[in-house]
Amino acid sequence: MYHLSEAYAMATFICLLCGYLGALVFAATMVHRIAIKQLDKGAYALAMSLHWQGVHKLAVIGGMAFTTVCALASGKTALPNAYALMLVSLSGLMTISFYVSLQTLPRLSKSPDGGLQFANLILFFTGILTGFVLAAALVYVLPGQFTFWPTAQ
């Protein structure tokens, strides 16, 4: 008999991760388009400044939560240690990308050229892409997880 509770926990983790990444993609791409149509220039600048600060903070807090869950679960899972370490490393890299991106936000208003803004976007979307790689790694191992579990005797 196989232990399905770990598979259900991993499926829940995958669903939460995909929802989190979807919210970040929506916040990074669609909110700008909606706000530019609805607000004047002064209100738009203030709203987008507050919006990006909130999105970056949400990204860092969510990344920390997923990294913590991966780290705590890695000792209890039936997955091989190397694969569990890869999952923790991916979630940590995602969190670090979001955190460094958050740290560049205060300097965006002081930068006359768009170089720092481009670097911020690259860091933010690197975190999102790393999150998608993490989700793909979790989805890849979920069906094969049954081969890692010993059968009940």
LINHU-V950763 format. One record per residue. N is the residue number from 1. NEAR is the number of other ideal C-beta (glycine too) atoms within 8 Angstrom. Layout:
# LINHU-V950763
n:near
N:NEAR
N:NEAR
This chain:
# LINHU-V950763
n:near
1:4
2:8
3:8
4:6
5:6
6:11
7:12
8:8
9:9
10:12
11:9
12:8
13:11
14:12
15:8
16:8
17:13
18:9
19:8
20:11
21:12
22:8
23:9
24:14
25:9
26:9
27:11
28:11
29:8
30:7
31:10
32:9
33:8
34:8
35:12
36:8
37:5
38:5
39:8
40:5
41:6
42:6
43:8
44:11
45:8
46:8
47:10
48:10
49:9
50:8
51:11
52:9
53:9
54:8
55:11
56:13
57:9
58:11
59:14
60:12
61:8
62:10
63:15
64:9
65:8
66:16
67:13
68:8
69:9
70:12
71:8
72:8
73:10
74:13
75:5
76:5
77:8
78:7
79:11
80:6
81:7
82:6
83:10
84:13
85:9
86:9
87:14
88:12
89:8
90:12
91:14
92:9
93:10
94:16
95:14
96:8
97:13
98:15
99:10
100:9
101:14
102:11
103:7
104:12
105:11
106:7
107:8
108:10
109:6
110:5
111:10
112:2
113:5
114:6
115:7
116:11
117:9
118:8
119:9
120:12
121:8
122:8
123:13
124:14
125:9
126:9
127:16
128:13
129:8
130:12
131:16
132:9
133:9
134:14
135:12
136:8
137:12
138:13
139:8
140:7
141:11
142:11
143:5
144:8
145:13
146:8
147:5
148:8
149:10
150:4
151:6
152:5
153:3
